[in-house]
């Protein structure tokens, strides 16, 4: 009797073990197919605000990849997204260009919606902004609307892109003791006349002491040449002179 009871207990335990070891695959995303903006900063934080400047760009366009994340399973077909843009100070085709289509590719879990910003004269005196919005459609819902971080809640269904062609401070390699007080006009004139990549001014290993002395000498000579042309009534480079005072720019302290 004891032996039979022991065999019965072993049978029950074995059955329980088999049942507990059966593979289970909870289908968390079976009924969810959504999207949201997922733009991460260099500090590894999600942001709803991107900021760009043309100051250090030699090109007249900047490509801004806006990250879009899928929630759920990838599909075997391309699926269109519904994205719109609003702005109070920018015009499509003038200030920015949108992709011809917004599509989550087949098999993809994320994608870049690339907005092209355009350099215009207005950006030298004003900072513009466009805002992208993602909407629900026949293919995607919006299951994630915000993310909570240490800094607070971050919206995930819209993203702002700010852009300008202005400085907030002098570039890292600028030395006012060698090339005079910094102004954007002087910076742009240097880059144009001496064919220097604007981005070089953020690298002291490129714009060295010797290079700054060269810049000071060459630009001083250039401005003096334009002064002579102006005095002789010949065509001259107006950007070599202060637009308010008419005085020639100085590249010395």
C-alpha positions as CSV (number, residue, x, y, z in Angstrom):
1,X,0.0,0.0,0.0
2,X,2.8,2.4,0.9
3,X,4.6,1.5,-2.4
4,X,1.4,2.3,-4.4
5,X,0.9,5.6,-2.6
6,X,4.5,6.5,-3.3
7,X,4.1,5.7,-7.0
8,X,0.9,7.7,-7.2
9,X,2.7,10.8,-5.6
10,X,5.6,10.5,-8.1
11,X,3.1,10.3,-11.0
12,X,1.3,13.5,-9.8
13,X,4.6,15.4,-9.4
14,X,5.8,14.3,-12.8
15,X,2.6,15.5,-14.4
16,X,2.9,18.8,-12.7
17,X,6.6,19.2,-13.8
18,X,5.6,18.4,-17.4
19,X,2.9,21.0,-17.4
20,X,5.1,23.6,-15.8
21,X,7.8,23.2,-18.4
22,X,5.6,23.6,-21.4
23,X,6.8,26.6,-23.5
24,X,4.5,29.6,-23.3
25,X,4.8,32.6,-25.6
26,X,2.6,35.5,-24.4
27,X,1.7,37.5,-27.5
28,X,2.1,41.0,-26.0
29,X,1.9,42.8,-29.3
30,X,-0.7,40.7,-31.1
31,X,-3.3,43.4,-31.0
32,X,-1.0,46.4,-31.0
33,X,0.4,48.1,-34.1
34,X,1.4,51.7,-33.3
35,X,4.0,54.4,-33.8
36,X,5.6,57.3,-32.0
37,X,8.5,59.8,-32.4
38,X,11.6,58.5,-30.7
39,X,14.4,61.1,-30.9
40,X,17.3,60.6,-28.5
41,X,19.9,63.2,-27.5
42,X,23.6,62.6,-27.0
43,X,22.8,62.4,-23.3
44,X,20.6,59.3,-24.1
45,X,17.3,61.2,-23.3
46,X,14.2,61.3,-25.5
47,X,13.4,64.8,-26.7
48,X,10.6,66.5,-28.6
49,X,12.8,69.4,-29.6
50,X,15.6,69.5,-32.2
51,X,17.8,72.5,-32.8
52,X,19.9,73.2,-35.9
53,X,22.1,76.1,-37.2
54,X,23.6,76.7,-40.7
55,X,26.5,78.6,-39.2
56,X,28.9,75.7,-39.5
57,X,27.5,74.3,-42.7
58,X,29.0,74.9,-46.1
59,X,25.8,73.5,-47.7
60,X,22.6,75.4,-48.1
61,X,20.5,72.5,-46.8
62,X,20.5,70.4,-43.7
63,X,19.0,67.0,-43.5
64,X,17.2,66.3,-40.3
65,X,16.4,62.6,-39.6
66,X,13.3,62.4,-37.4
67,X,13.1,59.0,-35.7
68,X,9.8,57.0,-35.8
69,X,9.5,53.9,-33.7
70,X,7.2,51.0,-34.3
71,X,5.2,49.4,-31.4
72,X,4.2,45.8,-32.3
73,X,5.4,43.5,-35.0
74,X,7.0,44.4,-38.3
75,X,4.9,43.6,-41.4
76,X,5.7,42.0,-44.7
77,X,4.5,45.1,-46.6
78,X,5.3,48.8,-46.7
79,X,2.8,50.7,-44.5
80,X,2.1,54.5,-45.0
81,X,2.3,56.9,-42.0
82,X,0.1,60.0,-41.5
83,X,2.5,62.9,-40.7
84,X,1.6,66.6,-41.0
85,X,3.6,69.8,-40.4
86,X,2.5,73.1,-38.8
87,X,4.5,76.3,-38.6
88,X,3.8,80.0,-37.9
89,X,6.9,81.3,-39.7
90,X,8.0,78.7,-42.3
91,X,6.8,77.7,-45.7
92,X,7.1,74.3,-47.3
93,X,9.3,74.5,-50.4
94,X,10.9,77.7,-49.2
95,X,12.2,77.0,-45.7
96,X,11.9,73.2,-45.7
97,X,11.2,70.3,-47.9
98,X,9.4,67.1,-46.8
99,X,9.9,63.6,-48.2
100,X,7.6,62.6,-51.0
101,X,6.1,59.9,-48.9
102,X,6.1,58.7,-45.3
103,X,6.3,54.9,-45.2
104,X,7.3,52.3,-42.6
105,X,9.3,49.8,-44.7
106,X,8.4,46.1,-44.8
107,X,10.3,44.3,-42.0
108,X,11.3,47.5,-40.2
109,X,10.8,48.4,-36.5
110,X,11.9,52.0,-37.0
111,X,12.6,54.5,-39.7
112,X,13.9,58.1,-40.4
113,X,11.5,60.7,-41.7
114,X,14.1,63.0,-43.3
115,X,13.2,66.7,-43.4
116,X,15.4,69.0,-45.4
117,X,15.9,72.5,-44.0
118,X,16.9,75.3,-46.4
119,X,19.2,78.3,-45.7
120,X,17.5,81.6,-46.4
121,X,18.5,85.2,-45.7
122,X,15.8,85.5,-43.0
123,X,17.6,82.9,-40.8
124,X,20.4,85.4,-40.2
125,X,18.1,87.5,-38.1
126,X,15.4,85.1,-36.9
127,X,15.0,81.5,-35.5
128,X,12.3,79.5,-37.2
129,X,10.4,76.4,-36.1
130,X,8.3,73.7,-37.7
131,X,6.4,71.1,-35.8
132,X,5.7,67.5,-37.0
133,X,2.7,65.6,-35.9
134,X,2.0,61.9,-36.3
135,X,-1.6,60.7,-36.6
136,X,-3.6,57.5,-36.4
137,X,-4.5,55.9,-39.7
138,X,-5.7,52.5,-41.1
139,X,-2.4,50.9,-40.4
140,X,-1.2,52.4,-37.1
141,X,-2.6,53.5,-33.7
142,X,-1.0,55.8,-31.2
143,X,-0.6,53.7,-28.1
144,X,2.3,55.7,-26.6
145,X,1.7,59.4,-26.2
146,X,4.4,60.5,-23.8
147,X,7.4,59.3,-21.8
148,X,8.2,60.2,-18.2
149,X,11.9,61.1,-17.6
150,X,13.8,62.7,-14.8
151,X,13.2,66.1,-16.4
152,X,9.5,65.5,-16.7
153,X,7.0,64.3,-19.3
154,X,8.1,64.3,-23.0
155,X,5.4,64.2,-25.7
156,X,5.9,61.5,-28.3
157,X,3.3,62.4,-30.9
158,X,4.9,65.6,-32.1
159,X,8.4,67.0,-32.5
160,X,9.6,70.6,-33.0
161,X,12.5,71.5,-35.2
162,X,14.2,74.9,-34.6
163,X,16.6,76.3,-37.2
164,X,18.6,79.5,-37.8
165,X,21.7,80.9,-39.4
166,X,22.9,82.8,-36.3
167,X,25.5,82.5,-33.6
168,X,24.8,82.5,-29.9
169,X,28.5,82.7,-29.1
170,X,31.8,82.8,-30.9
171,X,33.2,79.5,-32.2
172,X,35.6,77.7,-30.0
173,X,38.8,78.5,-32.0
174,X,38.1,82.2,-32.4
175,X,40.7,84.4,-30.6
176,X,39.7,88.1,-30.4
177,X,43.3,89.0,-29.5
178,X,44.4,87.8,-32.9
179,X,41.5,88.5,-35.2
180,X,39.5,91.1,-33.3
181,X,36.1,91.1,-31.8
182,X,33.8,88.4,-33.1
183,X,30.9,89.2,-35.4
184,X,29.0,86.9,-37.7
185,X,29.7,89.2,-40.7
186,X,33.5,88.9,-40.1
187,X,33.2,85.1,-39.7
188,X,31.3,84.7,-42.9
189,X,33.7,87.0,-44.8
190,X,36.7,85.0,-43.6
191,X,35.2,81.7,-44.7
192,X,34.2,83.0,-48.1
193,X,37.4,84.9,-48.9
194,X,39.9,82.3,-47.6
195,X,37.7,79.3,-48.5
196,X,37.7,77.9,-44.9
197,X,35.1,75.3,-43.9
198,X,33.0,77.0,-41.2
199,X,33.1,73.9,-39.0
200,X,36.9,74.2,-38.8
201,X,36.4,77.1,-36.3
202,X,35.2,74.7,-33.7
203,X,38.4,72.7,-33.8
204,X,41.5,74.4,-32.3
205,X,43.7,71.7,-33.9
206,X,42.7,73.0,-37.3
207,X,42.4,76.8,-36.6
208,X,45.7,77.0,-34.8
209,X,47.6,80.1,-33.6
210,X,49.6,80.2,-36.8
211,X,46.3,79.9,-38.9
212,X,44.8,82.8,-36.9
213,X,47.8,85.0,-37.6
214,X,47.5,84.1,-41.2
215,X,43.8,85.0,-41.2
216,X,44.4,88.3,-39.5
217,X,47.1,89.3,-42.1
218,X,45.2,88.1,-45.2
219,X,41.9,89.6,-44.1
220,X,43.5,93.0,-43.2
221,X,45.0,93.1,-46.6
222,X,41.7,92.1,-48.3
223,X,39.8,94.9,-46.5
224,X,42.5,97.5,-47.4
225,X,42.1,96.4,-51.0
226,X,38.4,96.9,-50.9
227,X,38.8,100.3,-49.3
228,X,41.0,101.4,-52.2
229,X,38.4,100.2,-54.7
230,X,35.6,102.1,-52.9
231,X,37.7,105.3,-52.7
232,X,38.4,105.0,-56.5
233,X,34.7,104.5,-57.3
234,X,35.3,101.0,-58.4
235,X,33.1,97.9,-57.6
236,X,33.9,96.7,-54.1
237,X,32.8,94.0,-51.6
238,X,30.2,95.7,-49.4
239,X,30.5,92.9,-46.8
240,X,34.0,94.2,-45.9
241,X,32.3,97.2,-44.3
242,X,30.1,97.6,-41.3
243,X,26.5,98.1,-42.7
244,X,25.6,100.5,-39.9
245,X,28.6,102.8,-39.7
246,X,30.2,102.2,-43.1
247,X,33.6,101.6,-41.4
248,X,35.8,98.9,-42.7
249,X,35.9,95.7,-40.7
250,X,39.0,95.2,-38.5
251,X,40.7,91.8,-38.1
252,X,43.1,93.0,-35.5
253,X,42.6,93.8,-31.8
